[in-house]
Amino acid sequence: MYRSRKGFLRSTAAVSLMVSLSVFAVSVPGSAFALSELRPAQDPASSEGEKPAENKQPVEPDAVEGDSDGIPLPDPLVNRSGAQKAEQPQNDTPQISAQIEHDISKAPEPVRRLRQLIIDAASTGDIEKLRPLVNPGPNQARVDGDAEDPVAALKSFSGDPDGLEVLAIIIDLLSTGYAHVDAGTPDEMYVFPYFAGKPLNTLTQPEKVELLRIITAGDLADMQEYGNYSFYRIGISPDGQWKFFTAGD
């Protein structure tokens, strides 16, 4: 009877121990699983990406072209860089290649001689005195109006029937300085008056007075619109031939 009870106690103790071990074995894994669910492991790399925003360096506005949405900004209405460039002044003065000279003694002797012969002939009041000086023949002087008879053409320019007015104009033209044009070329010429080789907007006040001895103030105003002298002129070649009596610019 004693042995049976003792064996029962041992059997009961053994059973209790086994039950306790089973409960412990089941409860430990369950607790570990629950903790892993509540506290997931943190990746060190991900934790570094959650630094406070104030540690980031701000982006300078001028370092990015365009607005905050990345859209390029339009060009400025006023291009100040272009405005700062020095503008090349526009020169409206007509370019005339001529050497102006007021001293007739500096012209070649044949030019001086023919000039004086024309003045002397015009001073007589007889326009026919000019005929031998216009170089009749194949190389006769070119006169606007009548290619066949240059003297008749000169007379047609005058306001009187005898050609006295044009004779006075010829004297006035030859009484000024001259423009030496196309020097050293086959077209080299000594042109009277010198206004034919000088832009009108460069004339001094005394030169304008000299010009108004030949033309009227109204004529001068009209010429200044184009910048060039456009009244009559006389051309003499370096070898002393009367080459032309024409008008124009």
Secondary structure in CASP SS format (residue, H / E / C, confidence):
PFRMAT SS
TARGET T0000
AUTHOR 0000-0000-0000
METHOD secondary structure of the structure
MODEL  1
M C 1.00
Y H 1.00
R H 1.00
S H 1.00
R H 1.00
K H 1.00
G H 1.00
F H 1.00
L H 1.00
R H 1.00
S H 1.00
T H 1.00
A H 1.00
A H 1.00
V H 1.00
S H 1.00
L H 1.00
M H 1.00
V H 1.00
S H 1.00
L H 1.00
S H 1.00
V H 1.00
F H 1.00
A H 1.00
V H 1.00
S H 1.00
V H 1.00
P H 1.00
G H 1.00
S H 1.00
A H 1.00
F H 1.00
A H 1.00
L H 1.00
S H 1.00
E H 1.00
L H 1.00
R C 1.00
P C 1.00
A C 1.00
Q C 1.00
D C 1.00
P H 1.00
A H 1.00
S H 1.00
S H 1.00
E H 1.00
G C 1.00
E C 1.00
K C 1.00
P C 1.00
A H 1.00
E H 1.00
N H 1.00
K C 1.00
Q C 1.00
P C 1.00
V C 1.00
E C 1.00
P H 1.00
D H 1.00
A H 1.00
V C 1.00
E C 1.00
G C 1.00
D C 1.00
S C 1.00
D C 1.00
G C 1.00
I C 1.00
P C 1.00
L C 1.00
P C 1.00
D C 1.00
P C 1.00
L C 1.00
V C 1.00
N C 1.00
R H 1.00
S H 1.00
G H 1.00
A H 1.00
Q C 1.00
K C 1.00
A C 1.00
E C 1.00
Q C 1.00
P C 1.00
Q C 1.00
N C 1.00
D C 1.00
T C 1.00
P C 1.00
Q C 1.00
I C 1.00
S C 1.00
A E 1.00
Q E 1.00
I E 1.00
E E 1.00
H C 1.00
D C 1.00
I H 1.00
S H 1.00
K H 1.00
A C 1.00
P C 1.00
E H 1.00
P H 1.00
V H 1.00
R H 1.00
R H 1.00
L H 1.00
R H 1.00
Q H 1.00
L H 1.00
I H 1.00
I H 1.00
D H 1.00
A H 1.00
A H 1.00
S H 1.00
T C 1.00
G C 1.00
D C 1.00
I H 1.00
E H 1.00
K H 1.00
L H 1.00
R H 1.00
P H 1.00
L H 1.00
V H 1.00
N C 1.00
P C 1.00
G C 1.00
P C 1.00
N C 1.00
Q C 1.00
A C 1.00
R E 1.00
V E 1.00
D C 1.00
G C 1.00
D C 1.00
A C 1.00
E C 1.00
D C 1.00
P H 1.00
V H 1.00
A H 1.00
A H 1.00
L H 1.00
K H 1.00
S H 1.00
F C 1.00
S C 1.00
G C 1.00
D C 1.00
P C 1.00
D C 1.00
G C 1.00
L H 1.00
E H 1.00
V H 1.00
L H 1.00
A H 1.00
I H 1.00
I H 1.00
I H 1.00
D H 1.00
L H 1.00
L H 1.00
S C 1.00
T C 1.00
G C 1.00
Y E 1.00
A E 1.00
H E 1.00
V E 1.00
D C 1.00
A C 1.00
G C 1.00
T C 1.00
P C 1.00
D C 1.00
E C 1.00
M E 1.00
Y E 1.00
V E 1.00
F E 1.00
P C 1.00
Y H 1.00
F H 1.00
A H 1.00
G H 1.00
K C 1.00
P C 1.00
L H 1.00
N H 1.00
T H 1.00
L C 1.00
T C 1.00
Q H 1.00
P H 1.00
E H 1.00
K H 1.00
V H 1.00
E H 1.00
L H 1.00
L C 1.00
R C 1.00
I C 1.00
I C 1.00
T C 1.00
A H 1.00
G H 1.00
D H 1.00
L H 1.00
A H 1.00
D H 1.00
M H 1.00
Q H 1.00
E H 1.00
Y H 1.00
G C 1.00
N C 1.00
Y C 1.00
S C 1.00
F C 1.00
Y C 1.00
R E 1.00
I E 1.00
G E 1.00
I E 1.00
S C 1.00
P C 1.00
D C 1.00
G C 1.00
Q C 1.00
W E 1.00
K E 1.00
F E 1.00
F E 1.00
T E 1.00
A C 1.00
G C 1.00
D C 1.00
END
